[in-house]
Amino acid sequence: MTTTDTRPNQREVILDTALRLMSAHGAAGMSMRALASECGVQVAAIYHYFESKDALLSAVVAERRYGSRMADPLEIDPSAPPEERLRQLFGVVWHGALEEEEVLLLLLGEGIRGEPTVMPVGQDLLDLLGQAARDWVREFVPEAPDPANTGQILMGQLLSGLMRYIFDPDRSNSAEVESSCAEVLVRSVFPGDQTRGR
């Protein structure tokens, strides 16, 4: 049944459905009419909340509230050796990224296609995550010789791992990719004895 009523959670339903459709088909491949049909509303109901597809795309990412979520406490064992704390930090970031797989697929796909609307959104998210990575390293692995570079390496390994994970057809290798990327990170930051902390 198609309706134009404004149910209390209608905006969230639209955002969740838009994320799913855009992630699968790209922003250009999702029409507002198809979105309305999937949500069981008229197109006018979508425009009631979002003035354009560009505004909808921006809201899909903004509504994830990454800034405030990145301030949440992380479960890192402060008594573990620095190498192990760095592995744990990578694991927390890795699992957080996998929880946001649809958003990441959307941003990567649209960024590769050069979609102008997503470029500033993606850049803002990269900046936010980059700063968070540096702050996390300073907080949880203060022994790292250069927190800024360590944060960059962490980000690089995260992106490398995500690409390996995305292009694996059955995506069954998440733990293997996580472990491999974490080890490259640890070996890069602490090139000495790698058996310590294991």
Backbone bond lengths (Angstrom), bond angles and torsions (degrees), N, CA, C in turn:
res aa  C-N    CA-C-N  psi(-1)  N-CA   C-N-CA  omega(-1)  CA-C   N-CA-C  phi
1 M - - - 1.443 - - 1.525 108.59 -
2 T 1.329 116.86 131.34 1.454 121.38 178.72 1.517 108.72 -93.66
3 T 1.333 114.65 137.22 1.455 119.11 -176.57 1.518 110.22 -144.51
4 T 1.316 116.60 159.77 1.462 120.28 175.96 1.518 110.53 -117.16
5 D 1.341 117.29 10.67 1.460 118.34 178.88 1.526 109.21 -65.36
6 T 1.303 116.39 158.20 1.456 120.30 -178.24 1.525 108.39 -107.99
7 R 1.319 115.21 82.76 1.459 120.79 176.89 1.523 108.49 -63.24
8 P 1.327 118.19 149.10 1.467 120.55 -176.32 1.520 113.92 -55.25
9 N 1.334 117.95 -33.75 1.456 119.30 -177.02 1.529 112.35 -104.42
10 Q 1.313 116.92 14.63 1.460 120.20 -175.71 1.530 112.09 -60.90
11 R 1.317 118.00 -40.78 1.462 121.25 -179.94 1.535 109.89 -61.08
12 E 1.337 117.01 -43.53 1.461 120.79 179.64 1.526 111.46 -65.28
13 V 1.329 116.12 -39.03 1.472 120.16 177.68 1.529 109.41 -62.14
14 I 1.320 116.38 -43.65 1.471 120.70 179.11 1.527 109.84 -61.76
15 L 1.329 117.14 -45.99 1.466 120.17 -179.15 1.523 111.85 -63.56
16 D 1.330 116.97 -45.25 1.470 120.09 179.98 1.525 111.33 -63.33
17 T 1.323 116.34 -42.21 1.469 120.49 -179.76 1.521 110.33 -68.27
18 A 1.332 116.74 -41.01 1.470 120.68 178.52 1.524 110.14 -61.77
19 L 1.320 116.99 -42.18 1.463 119.96 178.50 1.518 110.51 -60.36
20 R 1.307 116.88 -46.50 1.474 120.82 -179.46 1.525 110.68 -61.38
21 L 1.338 117.03 -46.74 1.465 120.68 -177.83 1.526 111.98 -68.99
22 M 1.330 116.63 -43.04 1.464 119.54 -179.70 1.523 110.97 -67.28
23 S 1.316 116.24 -37.51 1.458 119.68 178.53 1.522 110.83 -63.23
24 A 1.316 116.40 -37.76 1.467 121.14 -178.36 1.523 112.50 -79.96
25 H 1.336 117.04 -37.03 1.476 120.27 -170.70 1.523 114.35 -119.67
26 G 1.328 117.83 -3.44 1.452 120.60 -174.35 1.521 110.08 81.75
27 A 1.322 115.77 158.77 1.467 119.59 -179.32 1.523 110.68 -63.16
28 A 1.330 116.56 -41.55 1.461 119.63 -178.98 1.523 111.47 -67.78
29 G 1.324 117.09 -29.25 1.457 120.97 -178.14 1.512 114.40 -83.28
30 M 1.326 116.96 -3.88 1.463 120.40 177.73 1.515 109.44 -107.95
31 S 1.315 115.95 118.99 1.461 119.03 176.96 1.521 109.55 -91.11
32 M 1.316 115.18 153.56 1.463 119.60 177.35 1.533 109.85 -63.70
33 R 1.315 116.51 -30.90 1.474 120.39 177.98 1.530 110.44 -66.65
34 A 1.337 116.70 -42.77 1.465 120.08 178.14 1.525 110.53 -65.19
35 L 1.317 116.43 -39.56 1.459 120.82 177.62 1.524 110.56 -62.07
36 A 1.335 116.22 -45.59 1.467 120.50 179.55 1.525 110.38 -60.50
37 S 1.314 116.21 -42.31 1.459 120.58 -179.97 1.529 110.76 -62.47
38 E 1.338 116.93 -45.67 1.464 121.42 179.12 1.529 111.91 -62.01
39 C 1.332 115.72 -33.79 1.469 120.56 -178.42 1.530 112.45 -85.76
40 G 1.331 117.14 -11.42 1.455 120.68 -178.03 1.520 112.97 72.31
41 V 1.328 116.27 33.26 1.464 121.28 179.00 1.521 109.12 -130.64
42 Q 1.317 115.73 169.89 1.461 120.29 173.46 1.525 108.62 -82.15
43 V 1.324 116.53 156.68 1.460 121.55 -179.63 1.528 110.46 -56.66
44 A 1.326 116.96 -35.80 1.465 121.09 -179.87 1.525 111.64 -58.95
45 A 1.316 116.95 -32.50 1.470 119.96 179.25 1.525 110.83 -65.27
46 I 1.331 116.83 -34.89 1.463 119.84 178.33 1.522 109.54 -69.44
47 Y 1.336 115.83 -43.74 1.469 119.12 179.10 1.524 112.08 -68.80
48 H 1.315 117.15 -17.54 1.467 120.11 173.96 1.534 109.79 -63.14
49 Y 1.330 117.16 -35.42 1.459 122.24 -178.40 1.528 113.33 -95.96
50 F 1.313 117.07 -33.98 1.459 121.65 -173.35 1.517 109.22 -132.72
51 E 1.322 116.62 122.63 1.463 120.56 -174.29 1.524 113.65 -71.22
52 S 1.324 116.86 -19.82 1.463 120.40 -178.95 1.527 109.11 -157.91
53 K 1.323 115.06 171.07 1.464 119.74 175.77 1.524 109.88 -65.50
54 D 1.345 116.89 -35.09 1.464 120.38 177.40 1.527 111.15 -61.03
55 A 1.329 116.04 -44.11 1.466 120.32 178.65 1.529 110.23 -64.28
56 L 1.313 116.34 -38.01 1.460 120.83 178.22 1.526 110.54 -64.28
57 L 1.326 117.15 -45.06 1.460 121.25 179.28 1.527 110.89 -60.89
58 S 1.314 116.79 -44.54 1.466 120.19 178.24 1.524 111.15 -62.38
59 A 1.335 116.34 -40.89 1.462 120.61 -179.27 1.526 111.65 -67.43
60 V 1.329 116.86 -35.20 1.463 120.72 179.27 1.529 109.75 -56.00
61 V 1.335 117.15 -42.10 1.458 121.29 -179.60 1.530 110.49 -80.48
62 A 1.335 117.11 -44.69 1.468 120.76 -177.15 1.521 111.95 -60.64
63 E 1.323 116.47 -36.18 1.465 120.35 -177.52 1.522 112.83 -68.67
64 R 1.314 117.28 -12.23 1.458 119.56 178.02 1.533 110.42 -75.17
65 R 1.315 117.29 -14.88 1.464 124.04 176.08 1.539 112.23 51.33
66 Y 1.317 114.69 52.66 1.456 119.15 -176.53 1.523 112.61 -62.55
67 G 1.326 117.50 -37.84 1.462 120.32 -178.24 1.516 112.13 -57.40
68 S 1.317 116.83 -49.36 1.463 119.32 -178.93 1.526 111.08 -72.58
69 R 1.324 117.23 -33.79 1.468 119.65 179.69 1.522 111.89 -68.30
70 M 1.328 117.18 -32.32 1.461 119.99 179.43 1.525 111.84 -72.28
71 A 1.328 116.64 -13.62 1.463 120.33 177.05 1.529 111.43 -86.59
72 D 1.326 117.53 -7.75 1.468 120.37 178.53 1.527 109.75 -63.22
73 P 1.340 117.10 148.08 1.474 119.39 178.67 1.530 111.77 -63.55
74 L 1.321 115.35 143.80 1.460 121.17 178.25 1.520 109.39 -102.97
75 E 1.322 115.31 145.92 1.467 120.24 179.43 1.522 109.65 -90.12
76 I 1.322 114.51 88.03 1.457 122.06 178.09 1.536 106.16 -122.11
77 D 1.313 117.14 130.59 1.466 121.77 -179.12 1.526 109.22 -75.46
78 P 1.344 117.84 108.76 1.468 119.90 -176.59 1.526 113.78 -67.32
79 S 1.337 117.46 -16.81 1.468 119.56 -179.54 1.528 112.60 -88.45
80 A 1.318 117.47 -7.58 1.467 120.77 -179.45 1.531 109.91 -73.12
81 P 1.322 116.94 154.78 1.476 120.06 175.32 1.532 109.68 -60.31
82 P 1.325 117.77 156.64 1.465 121.05 -176.09 1.529 113.95 -56.49
83 E 1.340 116.54 -38.67 1.470 118.84 179.42 1.524 110.92 -62.37
84 E 1.324 116.25 -40.24 1.463 120.17 -179.48 1.525 110.71 -71.14
85 R 1.324 117.18 -37.22 1.471 119.53 176.61 1.523 110.77 -63.08
86 L 1.336 116.07 -36.30 1.466 119.82 178.01 1.527 110.15 -67.90
87 R 1.327 117.17 -40.50 1.476 120.29 175.20 1.533 110.38 -61.01
88 Q 1.328 115.83 -44.61 1.466 119.84 179.52 1.528 111.03 -62.17
89 L 1.326 116.01 -41.90 1.465 119.98 178.88 1.523 110.23 -60.94
90 F 1.332 116.22 -46.28 1.457 118.28 178.01 1.525 110.64 -59.79
91 G 1.332 116.97 -41.50 1.464 120.54 179.64 1.518 112.43 -60.64
92 V 1.324 116.79 -42.25 1.469 120.12 178.96 1.530 110.01 -63.11
93 V 1.330 116.45 -45.49 1.472 120.57 -179.92 1.529 110.06 -65.27
94 W 1.327 116.98 -41.77 1.462 121.83 179.90 1.530 111.04 -59.75
95 H 1.320 116.47 -49.04 1.469 119.48 -178.33 1.529 111.32 -67.32
96 G 1.326 116.92 -35.01 1.462 120.14 174.69 1.521 111.58 -62.18
97 A 1.334 116.32 -40.88 1.467 120.21 178.49 1.520 111.07 -65.43
98 L 1.335 117.20 -41.25 1.464 119.46 179.74 1.521 111.79 -65.28
99 E 1.333 116.93 -31.69 1.462 120.00 176.34 1.529 110.98 -66.40
100 E 1.310 116.81 -23.63 1.462 122.01 -179.36 1.529 111.58 -105.96
101 E 1.312 116.35 27.49 1.466 121.21 -174.92 1.525 113.10 -53.54
102 E 1.320 117.62 -44.58 1.470 119.33 -177.94 1.524 111.76 -61.68
103 V 1.328 116.87 -42.58 1.466 120.19 179.18 1.520 109.93 -64.79
104 L 1.328 116.51 -44.52 1.459 119.89 -179.24 1.524 111.80 -63.66
105 L 1.334 117.28 -41.97 1.466 120.11 176.56 1.523 110.74 -60.92
106 L 1.313 116.02 -42.29 1.458 120.55 178.87 1.530 110.40 -61.73
107 L 1.333 117.02 -50.71 1.456 120.06 -177.82 1.525 112.14 -64.27
108 L 1.327 116.85 -43.28 1.467 119.68 178.81 1.529 111.27 -62.50
109 G 1.316 115.97 -47.66 1.461 119.77 -179.42 1.509 112.71 -61.39
110 E 1.326 115.78 -47.76 1.466 119.50 -179.38 1.523 111.35 -68.75
111 G 1.338 116.62 -35.18 1.455 119.59 177.43 1.517 111.74 -65.05
112 I 1.325 116.98 -41.96 1.463 121.20 177.90 1.520 110.68 -62.57
113 R 1.323 116.45 -37.63 1.464 120.37 178.34 1.523 112.46 -77.83
114 G 1.338 117.13 -5.99 1.463 120.81 178.51 1.518 113.31 73.41
115 E 1.320 116.81 25.93 1.466 121.08 179.34 1.530 108.85 -59.78
116 P 1.339 118.55 114.92 1.469 120.37 -173.43 1.526 114.16 -60.41
117 T 1.306 117.92 -31.85 1.460 120.11 -178.04 1.513 111.63 -67.71
118 V 1.315 117.03 -35.91 1.462 119.80 -174.17 1.522 112.20 -83.77
119 M 1.315 118.17 -19.37 1.467 119.97 -175.60 1.534 112.07 -58.85
120 P 1.330 120.31 -51.29 1.473 117.71 179.03 1.527 112.60 -67.86
121 V 1.323 117.46 -32.71 1.464 120.85 178.40 1.524 109.67 -64.77
122 G 1.331 116.50 -46.47 1.462 120.84 178.35 1.518 112.00 -64.14
123 Q 1.336 116.75 -40.92 1.462 120.26 179.09 1.521 110.70 -63.84
124 D 1.329 116.59 -42.49 1.472 120.01 178.10 1.530 110.83 -60.50
125 L 1.340 116.16 -42.49 1.458 119.51 -179.96 1.531 111.14 -65.91
126 L 1.337 116.99 -41.08 1.471 120.30 176.97 1.525 110.86 -62.17
127 D 1.331 116.89 -44.03 1.462 120.49 178.82 1.522 110.97 -61.37
128 L 1.317 115.94 -44.53 1.462 121.75 -179.83 1.525 110.99 -62.12
129 L 1.325 116.45 -46.92 1.461 120.82 -179.78 1.530 111.28 -67.56
130 G 1.323 116.53 -38.41 1.468 120.28 178.52 1.522 111.59 -62.13
131 Q 1.325 116.64 -44.76 1.467 120.48 178.27 1.526 110.49 -65.45
132 A 1.334 116.24 -42.43 1.465 120.01 178.62 1.522 110.47 -60.88
133 A 1.328 117.75 -41.99 1.470 121.23 -179.91 1.524 110.26 -60.95
134 R 1.327 117.40 -44.78 1.474 120.07 178.49 1.529 110.75 -62.80
135 D 1.338 116.15 -43.11 1.472 119.56 179.75 1.518 111.54 -64.70
136 W 1.329 117.14 -41.16 1.465 120.48 179.11 1.525 111.35 -63.35
137 V 1.329 116.02 -41.61 1.469 119.20 178.54 1.526 109.45 -62.06
138 R 1.336 116.89 -45.73 1.475 119.62 179.49 1.528 111.06 -59.70
139 E 1.333 116.23 -39.18 1.461 120.10 -177.13 1.526 112.71 -76.49
140 F 1.320 116.83 -46.21 1.461 119.96 -170.01 1.524 114.74 -98.97
141 V 1.332 116.61 -22.16 1.470 119.85 -179.50 1.526 108.42 -134.72
142 P 1.337 116.70 62.83 1.467 118.77 -177.47 1.534 112.83 -64.43
143 E 1.330 116.95 -14.23 1.471 120.61 177.41 1.527 112.23 -73.36
144 A 1.318 117.82 -14.36 1.468 120.30 179.28 1.525 108.36 -59.57
145 P 1.338 117.47 130.64 1.459 119.96 -174.50 1.533 114.22 -62.31
146 D 1.309 118.42 -30.41 1.461 121.60 -178.51 1.534 108.28 -144.16
147 P 1.340 118.19 95.24 1.465 120.46 -176.05 1.532 114.14 -57.54
148 A 1.333 117.30 -36.01 1.466 119.24 -179.62 1.532 110.57 -64.82
149 N 1.347 116.30 -46.91 1.470 119.27 178.53 1.516 111.40 -67.08
150 T 1.337 116.64 -38.79 1.464 119.80 178.33 1.527 110.01 -61.83
151 G 1.334 117.10 -41.60 1.460 120.77 176.43 1.518 111.82 -61.25
152 Q 1.337 115.96 -39.36 1.468 119.79 178.20 1.525 111.49 -66.32
153 I 1.325 116.00 -41.98 1.466 119.25 178.95 1.522 109.85 -64.88
154 L 1.332 116.85 -40.56 1.459 120.68 177.25 1.531 109.90 -58.19
155 M 1.335 116.32 -46.63 1.469 120.55 178.71 1.527 111.11 -61.98
156 G 1.326 116.35 -42.94 1.461 120.07 179.23 1.513 112.19 -61.54
157 Q 1.324 116.27 -42.87 1.460 119.88 178.47 1.529 111.13 -68.02
158 L 1.315 116.64 -35.71 1.462 119.84 176.72 1.535 110.35 -62.19
159 L 1.320 116.75 -48.73 1.469 119.97 -179.39 1.526 111.41 -66.02
160 S 1.324 116.74 -40.36 1.461 120.33 177.00 1.527 110.56 -61.57
161 G 1.323 115.86 -46.01 1.458 120.09 179.33 1.518 112.47 -63.17
162 L 1.331 116.18 -40.60 1.467 119.07 179.20 1.523 111.21 -63.20
163 M 1.322 116.81 -39.13 1.465 119.36 178.78 1.532 109.93 -65.40
164 R 1.320 117.16 -42.64 1.478 120.11 177.33 1.528 109.83 -61.85
165 Y 1.303 116.97 -42.80 1.465 122.04 -178.98 1.527 110.97 -65.82
166 I 1.324 117.24 -45.54 1.468 121.76 -177.49 1.518 111.16 -62.10
167 F 1.328 116.90 -39.59 1.457 119.15 -175.06 1.524 113.92 -89.37
168 D 1.325 116.68 6.91 1.460 120.81 172.00 1.524 107.12 -86.30
169 P 1.327 118.57 117.40 1.465 120.17 -173.26 1.527 115.05 -58.13
170 D 1.326 117.95 -35.32 1.467 117.15 -178.13 1.531 112.33 -101.53
171 R 1.319 116.98 -4.90 1.458 123.20 176.47 1.525 113.01 48.58
172 S 1.300 115.85 38.48 1.456 120.16 -179.25 1.522 111.92 -96.12
173 N 1.320 116.70 1.57 1.457 119.83 -171.83 1.524 113.49 -103.54
174 S 1.301 119.31 23.47 1.460 122.00 -176.28 1.520 112.70 -55.16
175 A 1.324 117.99 -48.42 1.463 121.12 -178.26 1.525 110.97 -65.77
176 E 1.318 116.60 -38.49 1.468 120.60 179.45 1.523 110.67 -65.56
177 V 1.333 116.21 -44.97 1.466 120.00 179.24 1.524 109.83 -64.07
178 E 1.327 116.34 -44.34 1.474 120.25 178.39 1.522 111.03 -56.39
179 S 1.321 116.90 -49.21 1.457 121.48 -178.01 1.528 111.47 -62.66
180 S 1.315 116.37 -45.19 1.463 121.37 -179.22 1.532 111.25 -62.06
181 C 1.320 116.33 -46.57 1.476 120.32 -179.09 1.525 111.13 -67.01
182 A 1.323 116.63 -39.39 1.463 120.14 178.83 1.527 110.34 -63.02
183 E 1.338 116.86 -39.80 1.467 119.75 -179.63 1.525 111.58 -66.80
184 V 1.330 117.15 -39.35 1.466 119.34 176.84 1.529 109.59 -62.50
185 L 1.313 116.47 -41.55 1.465 121.41 178.01 1.529 110.52 -60.50
186 V 1.317 117.13 -50.46 1.466 121.43 -177.63 1.529 110.61 -63.19
187 R 1.340 117.62 -44.46 1.479 120.53 179.71 1.523 111.36 -63.94
188 S 1.327 116.90 -32.48 1.465 120.39 179.82 1.526 111.76 -72.31
189 V 1.323 116.51 -37.07 1.461 120.76 -175.97 1.520 111.97 -86.92
190 F 1.323 116.32 -39.19 1.463 122.18 -179.59 1.532 108.23 -122.73
191 P 1.335 117.45 79.27 1.467 119.61 -173.10 1.520 115.14 -71.45
192 G 1.321 119.03 -2.02 1.472 121.54 179.93 1.517 111.80 -74.12
193 D 1.311 116.64 -145.32 1.469 124.22 -176.72 1.518 111.22 -62.22
194 Q 1.318 117.45 112.65 1.463 121.85 -176.75 1.518 113.32 -86.25
195 T 1.306 117.86 -3.33 1.463 118.33 178.07 1.519 110.78 -81.49
196 R 1.327 116.64 -20.55 1.456 119.99 178.92 1.529 109.28 -66.35
197 G 1.314 118.36 134.58 1.457 122.03 178.88 1.503 113.78 87.72
198 R 1.306 118.43 -1.91 1.478 121.44 -179.38 1.489 110.14 -101.66
